[in-house]
């Protein structure tokens, strides 16, 4: 599936994130897509406001999220990021793009109780 021209957070803002799973998202597979024209191509996790978490007792932003076999093109800052993601994986993806910051980024995310959700058990393999 082609995913192109991710929009920003409002009119006139630059392209933001093409695909993002956060706020307690879990058990997701993102496979064999053509992703282009995004500041960040794929965000596994994020920094969600407490009221938007589902489930409300999640200790993660994302859990068991897998991105594989995707092709990412176009200039961007970050190809793949994991933010508060538990047991997530990025494998067999191809990135053909000038990257301004990082090909891969891992950061802590939020929890609905106001605590921090660290990225743990993150697998990266066979990416080009």
N, CA, C and O atoms as a DFTB+ gen file, in Angstrom:
512 C
 N C O
     1  1       0.843      -1.171       0.000
     2  2       0.000       0.000       0.000
     3  2       0.889       1.236       0.000
     4  3       1.793       1.328       0.831
     5  1       0.669       2.183      -0.894
     6  2       1.453       3.416      -0.862
     7  2       0.933       4.376       0.207
     8  3      -0.270       4.611       0.323
     9  1       1.856       4.918       0.974
    10  2       1.533       5.917       1.993
    11  2       2.427       7.105       1.690
    12  3       3.646       7.006       1.831
    13  1       1.848       8.229       1.275
    14  2       2.655       9.359       0.825
    15  2       2.143      10.673       1.383
    16  3       0.957      10.822       1.679
    17  1       3.063      11.631       1.523
    18  2       2.696      12.990       1.881
    19  2       2.025      13.136       3.224
    20  3       0.973      13.768       3.329
    21  1       2.616      12.563       4.253
    22  2       2.035      12.690       5.596
    23  2       1.826      14.153       5.933
    24  3       2.693      14.986       5.667
    25  1       0.691      14.468       6.512
    26  2       0.383      15.852       6.853
    27  2       0.927      16.195       8.230
    28  3       1.210      15.313       9.040
    29  1       1.065      17.475       8.477
    30  2       1.543      17.945       9.769
    31  2       0.403      18.063      10.763
    32  3      -0.658      17.465      10.585
    33  1       0.632      18.836      11.806
    34  2      -0.366      18.985      12.870
    35  2      -1.363      20.107      12.613
    36  3      -2.182      20.405      13.482
    37  1      -1.316      20.726      11.461
    38  2      -2.254      21.795      11.152
    39  2      -1.917      22.422       9.819
    40  3      -0.883      22.104       9.232
    41  1      -2.761      23.297       9.331
    42  2      -2.521      23.924       8.039
    43  2      -1.208      24.686       8.053
    44  3      -0.926      25.460       8.969
    45  1      -0.429      24.455       7.038
    46  2       0.838      25.161       6.908
    47  2       1.994      24.509       7.639
    48  3       3.136      24.939       7.476
    49  1       1.736      23.484       8.440
    50  2       2.836      22.825       9.137
    51  2       3.478      21.795       8.200
    52  3       2.822      21.288       7.290
    53  1       4.744      21.493       8.422
    54  2       5.433      20.559       7.538
    55  2       4.943      19.131       7.732
    56  3       4.247      18.821       8.698
    57  1       5.320      18.269       6.792
    58  2       4.984      16.852       6.910
    59  2       5.478      16.326       8.243
    60  3       6.544      16.727       8.709
    61  1       4.726      15.441       8.859
    62  2       5.024      14.979      10.196
    63  2       5.367      13.496      10.194
    64  3       6.492      13.142       9.841
    65  1       4.463      12.631      10.565
    66  2       4.701      11.191      10.685
    67  2       3.753      10.463       9.743
    68  3       2.544      10.696       9.766
    69  1       4.304       9.581       8.917
    70  2       3.457       8.852       7.967
    71  2       2.606       7.804       8.674
    72  3       1.400       7.727       8.442
    73  1       3.228       6.991       9.543
    74  2       2.510       5.918      10.231
    75  2       2.926       5.934      11.696
    76  3       4.118       5.934      12.004
    77  1       1.949       5.948      12.601
    78  2       2.272       5.998      14.030
    79  2       1.291       5.140      14.825
    80  3       0.078       5.190      14.622
    81  1       1.863       4.346      15.744
    82  2       1.065       3.527      16.650
    83  2       1.492       3.883      18.064
    84  3       2.644       3.640      18.422
    85  1       0.610       4.450      18.883
    86  2       0.981       4.877      20.232
    87  2      -0.211       4.808      21.163
    88  3      -1.288       4.369      20.759
    89  1      -0.036       5.233      22.400
    90  2      -1.133       5.320      23.358
    91  2      -1.709       3.982      23.785
    92  3      -2.906       3.873      24.049
    93  1      -0.851       2.950      23.857
    94  2      -1.318       1.635      24.255
    95  2      -1.600       0.711      23.078
    96  3      -2.188      -0.357      23.253
    97  1      -1.188       1.113      21.888
    98  2      -1.367       0.249      20.719
    99  2      -0.603      -1.055      20.915
   100  3       0.482      -1.061      21.497
   101  1      -1.169      -2.159      20.428
   102  2      -0.477      -3.434      20.588
   103  2      -0.902      -4.439      19.525
   104  3      -1.974      -4.330      18.929
   105  1      -0.026      -5.424      19.304
   106  2      -0.278      -6.525      18.380
   107  2      -0.613      -6.027      16.974
   108  3      -1.689      -6.303      16.442
   109  1       0.331      -5.287      16.382
   110  2       0.142      -4.682      15.061
   111  2       1.281      -5.102      14.142
   112  3       2.433      -5.194      14.566
   113  1       0.948      -5.357      12.875
   114  2       1.950      -5.644      11.852
   115  2       1.785      -4.628      10.733
   116  3       0.699      -4.476      10.174
   117  1       2.871      -3.933      10.410
   118  2       2.923      -2.995       9.285
   119  2       3.849      -3.625       8.259
   120  3       5.064      -3.646       8.460
   121  1       3.298      -4.142       7.159
   122  2       4.088      -4.937       6.230
   123  2       3.898      -4.522       4.783
   124  3       2.784      -4.255       4.330
   125  1       5.018      -4.475       4.067
   126  2       5.067      -4.347       2.611
   127  2       4.355      -3.120       2.076
   128  3       3.550      -3.206       1.148
   129  1       4.660      -1.976       2.673
   130  2       4.124      -0.700       2.221
   131  2       5.221       0.121       1.570
   132  3       6.403      -0.079       1.848
   133  1       4.828       1.047       0.703
   134  2       5.733       2.032       0.122
   135  2       5.436       3.352       0.825
   136  3       4.371       3.938       0.626
   137  1       6.377       3.821       1.649
   138  2       6.155       5.009       2.479
   139  2       7.071       6.120       1.988
   140  3       8.276       5.911       1.840
   141  1       6.502       7.316       1.730
   142  2       7.322       8.421       1.233
   143  2       6.847       9.756       1.782
   144  3       5.727       9.887       2.274
   145  1       7.736      10.749       1.683
   146  2       7.435      12.146       2.007
   147  2       6.922      12.348       3.429
   148  3       5.833      12.886       3.631
   149  1       7.694      11.924       4.394
   150  2       7.334      12.131       5.794
   151  2       8.560      12.592       6.568
   152  3       9.682      12.213       6.233
   153  1       8.358      13.409       7.603
   154  2       9.458      13.795       8.483
   155  2       9.983      12.559       9.211
   156  3      11.190      12.320       9.252
   157  1       9.068      11.778       9.783
   158  2       9.366      10.461      10.341
   159  2       8.485       9.477       9.590
   160  3       7.274       9.677       9.498
   161  1       9.076       8.422       9.056
   162  2       8.285       7.467       8.274
   163  2       7.399       6.604       9.177
   164  3       6.184       6.557       8.985
   165  1       8.002       5.918      10.165
   166  2       7.251       5.002      11.012
   167  2       7.613       5.242      12.472
   168  3       8.788       5.228      12.838
   169  1       6.610       5.460      13.295
   170  2       6.773       5.682      14.723
   171  2       6.109       4.528      15.474
   172  3       4.886       4.387      15.442
   173  1       6.907       3.708      16.145
   174  2       6.385       2.626      16.967
   175  2       6.369       3.144      18.397
   176  3       7.379       3.075      19.097
   177  1       5.246       3.654      18.826
   178  2       5.147       4.306      20.128
   179  2       5.047       5.808      19.959
   180  3       4.846       6.298      18.848
   181  1       5.184       6.542      21.053
   182  2       5.085       7.996      21.002
   183  2       5.079       8.603      22.384
   184  3       5.630       8.031      23.324
   185  1       4.464       9.752      22.510
   186  2       4.316      10.452      23.790
   187  2       2.865      10.902      23.891
   188  3       2.525      12.028      23.528
   189  1       2.037      10.033      24.376
   190  2       0.594      10.237      24.394
   191  2       0.138      10.889      25.695
   192  3       0.664      10.591      26.767
   193  1      -0.833      11.770      25.593
   194  2      -1.460      12.326      26.787
   195  2      -2.221      11.236      27.532
   196  3      -2.828      10.372      26.899
   197  1      -2.200      11.260      28.860
   198  2      -2.786      10.196      29.685
   199  2      -4.234       9.877      29.321
   200  3      -4.629       8.711      29.339
   201  1      -5.021      10.882      28.996
   202  2      -6.440      10.662      28.712
   203  2      -6.680       9.893      27.411
   204  3      -7.789       9.410      27.180
   205  1      -5.659       9.773      26.560
   206  2      -5.832       9.123      25.271
   207  2      -5.347       7.675      25.236
   208  3      -5.454       7.024      24.197
   209  1      -4.822       7.159      26.337
   210  2      -4.353       5.770      26.374
   211  2      -5.524       4.800      26.345
   212  3      -6.567       5.033      26.954
   213  1      -5.322       3.710      25.623
   214  2      -6.281       2.613      25.622
   215  2      -5.490       1.335      25.396
   216  3      -5.046       1.100      24.272
   217  1      -5.297       0.517      26.383
   218  2      -5.961       0.497      27.683
   219  2      -5.373       1.525      28.654
   220  3      -4.216       1.925      28.527
   221  1      -6.168       1.932      29.600
   222  2      -5.761       2.951      30.568
   223  2      -4.689       2.481      31.540
   224  3      -4.050       3.311      32.187
   225  1      -4.474       1.190      31.660
   226  2      -3.442       0.688      32.571
   227  2      -2.170       0.247      31.828
   228  3      -1.340      -0.457      32.402
   229  1      -2.010       0.644      30.586
   230  2      -0.837       0.254      29.787
   231  2       0.449       0.780      30.423
   232  3       0.488       1.907      30.918
   233  1       1.492      -0.037      30.408
   234  2       2.804       0.436      30.863
   235  2       3.719       0.648      29.660
   236  3       4.942       0.652      29.798
   237  1       3.126       0.824      28.484
   238  2       3.859       0.990      27.229
   239  2       3.090       1.938      26.313
   240  3       1.878       2.110      26.444
   241  1       3.821       2.548      25.385
   242  2       3.182       3.311      24.303
   243  2       2.749       2.352      23.201
   244  3       1.673       2.501      22.623
   245  1       3.595       1.367      22.917
   246  2       3.292       0.349      21.925
   247  2       3.859      -0.979      22.384
   248  3       4.871      -1.014      23.084
   249  1       3.219      -2.075      21.997
   250  2       3.700      -3.392      22.405
   251  2       3.445      -4.387      21.273
   252  3       2.368      -4.419      20.677
   253  1       4.471      -5.197      20.998
   254  2       4.376      -6.223      19.968
   255  2       3.945      -5.619      18.627
   256  3       3.000      -6.088      17.993
   257  1       4.656      -4.575      18.215
   258  2       4.417      -3.940      16.921
   259  2       5.589      -4.299      16.015
   260  3       6.749      -4.126      16.390
   261  1       5.280      -4.798      14.825
   262  2       6.310      -5.255      13.895
   263  2       6.174      -4.498      12.584
   264  3       5.085      -4.420      12.015
   265  1       7.288      -3.937      12.103
   266  2       7.336      -3.304      10.789
   267  2       8.317      -4.109       9.941
   268  3       9.510      -4.159      10.240
   269  1       7.806      -4.743       8.874
   270  2       8.712      -5.517       8.029
   271  2       8.344      -5.394       6.552
   272  3       7.183      -5.206       6.188
   273  1       9.361      -5.506       5.730
   274  2       9.175      -5.516       4.287
   275  2       8.678      -4.215       3.698
   276  3       8.111      -4.217       2.606
   277  1       8.875      -3.094       4.393
   278  2       8.444      -1.795       3.897
   279  2       9.575      -1.123       3.133
   280  3      10.749      -1.369       3.409
   281  1       9.224      -0.276       2.176
   282  2      10.205       0.529       1.451
   283  2       9.923       1.988       1.760
   284  3       8.815       2.480       1.546
   285  1      10.941       2.673       2.268
   286  2      10.805       4.068       2.679
   287  2      11.660       4.931       1.752
   288  3      12.859       4.686       1.612
   289  1      11.051       5.944       1.114
   290  2      11.777       6.821       0.196
   291  2      11.478       8.282       0.496
   292  3      10.535       8.610       1.216
   293  1      12.308       9.149      -0.074
   294  2      12.111      10.584       0.078
   295  2      12.928      11.142       1.224
   296  3      13.222      10.406       2.166
   297  1      13.302      12.393       1.191
   298  2      14.072      12.963       2.296
   299  2      13.259      12.968       3.585
   300  3      12.055      13.223       3.566
   301  1      13.927      12.683       4.709
   302  2      13.255      12.644       6.010
   303  2      14.279      12.837       7.106
   304  3      15.483      12.744       6.867
   305  1      13.800      13.107       8.306
   306  2      14.691      13.187       9.459
   307  2      14.934      11.811      10.061
   308  3      16.075      11.473      10.374
   309  1      13.878      11.004      10.231
   310  2      13.979       9.697      10.887
   311  2      13.201       8.667      10.061
   312  3      12.055       8.912       9.686
   313  1      13.819       7.521       9.779
   314  2      13.116       6.471       9.042
   315  2      12.200       5.683       9.988
   316  3      10.999       5.577       9.740
   317  1      12.761       5.131      11.070
   318  2      11.983       4.346      12.033
   319  2      12.314       4.815      13.442
   320  3      13.480       5.044      13.765
   321  1      11.300       4.960      14.277
   322  2      11.555       5.299      15.670
   323  2      10.736       4.390      16.578
   324  3       9.617       3.994      16.251
   325  1      11.322       4.073      17.721
   326  2      10.648       3.304      18.762
   327  2      10.631       4.170      20.009
   328  3      11.685       4.502      20.551
   329  1       9.449       4.535      20.462
   330  2       9.312       5.431      21.602
   331  2       8.398       4.754      22.625
   332  3       7.178       4.723      22.463
   333  1       9.008       4.215      23.675
   334  2       8.241       3.511      24.691
   335  2       7.627       2.228      24.168
   336  3       6.538       1.844      24.591
   337  1       8.314       1.562      23.251
   338  2       7.780       0.362      22.612
   339  2       8.360      -0.895      23.259
   340  3       9.576      -1.001      23.423
   341  1       7.516      -1.831      23.622
   342  2       7.932      -3.089      24.241
   343  2       7.762      -4.227      23.241
   344  3       6.722      -4.339      22.592
   345  1       8.780      -5.065      23.120
   346  2       8.757      -6.240      22.247
   347  2       8.367      -5.880      20.817
   348  3       7.540      -6.555      20.204
   349  1       8.959      -4.824      20.294
   350  2       8.690      -4.383      18.929
   351  2       9.862      -4.763      18.028
   352  3      10.955      -5.055      18.514
   353  1       9.632      -4.759      16.711
   354  2      10.674      -5.177      15.776
   355  2      10.580      -4.410      14.469
   356  3       9.495      -4.057      14.006
   357  1      11.761      -4.160      13.881
   358  2      11.884      -3.543      12.575
   359  2      12.836      -4.438      11.786
   360  3      14.025      -4.504      12.096
   361  1      12.312      -5.136      10.754
   362  2      13.202      -5.998       9.983
   363  2      12.777      -6.116       8.518
   364  3      11.611      -5.950       8.159
   365  1      13.782      -6.410       7.693
   366  2      13.609      -6.591       6.250
   367  2      12.997      -5.375       5.561
   368  3      12.255      -5.524       4.590
   369  1      13.300      -4.177       6.054
   370  2      12.839      -2.943       5.429
   371  2      13.968      -2.359       4.578
   372  3      15.143      -2.648       4.807
   373  1      13.602      -1.541       3.600
   374  2      14.577      -0.863       2.753
   375  2      14.336       0.634       2.849
   376  3      13.215       1.104       2.652
   377  1      15.393       1.384       3.151
   378  2      15.312       2.840       3.218
   379  2      16.203       3.406       2.121
   380  3      17.414       3.186       2.122
   381  1      15.594       4.143       1.176
   382  2      16.323       4.775       0.087
   383  2      15.998       6.257       0.175
   384  3      15.085       6.741      -0.494
   385  1      16.752       6.977       1.004
   386  2      16.426       8.375       1.228
   387  2      17.573       9.073       1.935
   388  3      18.281       8.464       2.737
   389  1      17.758      10.368       1.634
   390  2      18.661      11.139       2.483
   391  2      18.004      11.326       3.847
   392  3      16.837      11.707       3.940
   393  1      18.765      11.055       4.896
   394  2      18.215      11.140       6.252
   395  2      18.898      12.281       6.991
   396  3      20.126      12.339       7.067
   397  1      18.087      13.195       7.540
   398  2      18.613      14.370       8.219
   399  2      19.111      14.116       9.626
   400  3      20.030      14.799      10.078
   401  1      18.529      13.146      10.341
   402  2      18.919      12.906      11.730
   403  2      19.355      11.469      11.960
   404  3      20.549      11.202      12.097
   405  1      18.404      10.535      12.006
   406  2      18.725       9.139      12.308
   407  2      17.945       8.188      11.407
   408  3      16.796       8.451      11.052
   409  1      18.582       7.088      11.046
   410  2      17.870       6.022      10.342
   411  2      16.948       5.316      11.336
   412  3      15.840       4.905      10.992
   413  1      17.428       5.185      12.576
   414  2      16.679       4.511      13.623
   415  2      16.850       5.282      14.923
   416  3      17.963       5.658      15.290
   417  1      15.744       5.515      15.617
   418  2      15.801       6.269      16.869
   419  2      14.986       5.554      17.935
   420  3      13.880       5.086      17.665
   421  1      15.535       5.467      19.159
   422  2      14.822       4.863      20.290
   423  2      14.834       5.837      21.452
   424  3      15.884       6.351      21.837
   425  1      13.652       6.088      22.008
   426  2      13.486       7.046      23.098
   427  2      12.469       6.515      24.106
   428  3      11.698       5.610      23.785
   429  1      12.456       7.065      25.315
   430  2      11.385       6.717      26.245
   431  2      10.090       7.423      25.843
   432  3      10.112       8.494      25.237
   433  1       8.966       6.804      26.192
   434  2       7.654       7.389      25.940
   435  2       6.925       7.621      27.250
   436  3       7.542       7.664      28.314
   437  1       5.630       7.767      27.171
   438  2       4.810       8.070      28.348
   439  2       4.029       6.835      28.810
   440  3       3.975       5.815      28.122
   441  1       3.434       6.960      29.984
   442  2       2.464       5.986      30.518
   443  2       1.273       6.786      31.020
   444  3       1.421       7.964      31.347
   445  1       0.104       6.179      31.089
   446  2      -1.072       6.932      31.530
   447  2      -0.985       7.420      32.977
   448  3      -1.683       8.362      33.352
   449  1      -0.126       6.785      33.799
   450  2       0.009       7.227      35.192
   451  2       1.016       8.364      35.346
   452  3       1.328       8.779      36.462
   453  1       1.524       8.865      34.211
   454  2       2.484       9.962      34.249
   455  2       3.933       9.502      34.307
   456  3       4.847      10.325      34.255
   457  1       4.150       8.203      34.413
   458  2       5.502       7.655      34.438
   459  2       6.109       7.555      33.055
   460  3       5.543       8.031      32.071
   461  1       7.264       6.933      33.001
   462  2       8.004       6.782      31.756
   463  2       7.933       5.345      31.272
   464  3       8.076       4.403      32.051
   465  1       7.711       5.191      29.979
   466  2       7.723       3.883      29.342
   467  2       8.986       3.790      28.498
   468  3       9.113       4.481      27.488
   469  1       9.913       2.945      28.908
   470  2      11.164       2.798      28.162
   471  2      10.995       1.800      27.027
   472  3      10.162       0.897      27.102
   473  1      11.785       1.968      25.982
   474  2      11.805       1.002      24.889
   475  2      12.595      -0.210      25.359
   476  3      13.759      -0.084      25.741
   477  1      11.963      -1.395      25.332
   478  2      12.613      -2.638      25.795
   479  2      12.341      -3.762      24.808
   480  3      11.310      -3.783      24.136
   481  1      13.288      -4.701      24.731
   482  2      13.167      -5.865      23.842
   483  2      12.855      -5.455      22.403
   484  3      11.918      -5.967      21.789
   485  1      13.653      -4.526      21.875
   486  2      13.457      -4.010      20.523
   487  2      14.407      -4.739      19.577
   488  3      15.616      -4.756      19.810
   489  1      13.875      -5.342      18.512
   490  2      14.663      -6.111      17.562
   491  2      14.810      -5.372      16.250
   492  3      13.826      -4.896      15.684
   493  1      16.051      -5.275      15.758
   494  2      16.344      -4.665      14.477
   495  2      17.229      -5.637      13.705
   496  3      18.302      -6.008      14.182
   497  1      16.782      -6.063      12.493
   498  2      17.645      -6.946      11.712
   499  2      17.273      -6.930      10.229
   500  3      16.131      -6.680       9.845
   501  1      18.281      -7.207       9.427
   502  2      18.136      -7.360       7.969
   503  2      17.507      -6.175       7.260
   504  3      16.749      -6.361       6.307
   505  1      17.803      -4.960       7.703
   506  2      17.313      -3.769       7.023
   507  2      18.407      -3.234       6.097
   508  3      19.594      -3.397       6.378
   509  1      18.008      -2.598       4.996
   510  2      18.957      -1.986       4.066
   511  2      18.788      -0.494       4.099
   512  3      19.491       0.223       3.387
